[in-house]
Amino acid sequence: MANVLILGATGAVGKHVFQQALACDKFAHITTVGRRDSDYDGPHKAKLSHFKVDFENLEASKSNLQGRKYDFVFCSLGTSRKEAGSAEAFVKIDQGYVLNASKLVPSPADAEFFYVSSLGANPSSSFLYPRTKGETERDLAKVGFKRVTIMRPGFLENAERKEPRIAERIVSPFVGIFKMISDNASVGVEKVAEAMVKLATGQCQHAQDGETVRIVNNADIIKMTKSS
């Protein structure tokens, strides 16, 4: 059975990754890292470890992760410019935290890294959000993981944020129309998590042999989770 590391286990997608990974009998142990202590006291607690970390000084927490080999790393760390407070802070969190955390994974050549990016991610974009996501995708591919799987969902449904993001408030009323036009329009956060777990456990395939980077778009996620 596999060992899993989750980065961002309390966010919109991350909390579903956490729940589904804990419930999966193909995962022997789940390790989560976050800025706060964990108060989880539910099912399968025995196979859970949690480490509180300072994302401003991740190197100080490196030793906590070194005692175990991770087969899969699920990362859904992210923010918005409004939440971060500035463009500089957004890049620091959305890109810097992700890349710095990825470099702490022991034996990356033995692990597959799953990263929740976004539809339209492009390092050459003139817009901050897709450019930052695209640059992060590009740099994760250079870390040395056995494989990097990039999830590119569209509009995230059922995000249940304390305060919806501006784009979510604007787009939400039109999601039903967009979904009739394209399978890349939107998907539920729980479906993104489900697709990640299914890919990790081999319940669905989306890669060629030897492929070190694979892209999973919104339409792919819908197809992978259609029967559930």
Secondary structure, 3 states (H helix, E strand, C coil): CEEEEEECCCCCCHHHHHHHHHHCCCEEEEEEEECCCCCCCCCCHHHEEEEECCCCCHHHHHHHHCCCCCCEEEECCCCCHHHHCCHHHHHHHHHHHHHHHHCCCCCHHHCEEEEECCCCCCCCCCCHHHHHHHHHHHHHCCCCCCEEEEEECCEEECCCCCCCCHHHHHHHHHHHHHHHHCCCCEEEHHHHHHHHHHHHCCCCCCCCCCCCEEEEEHHHHHHHCCCC
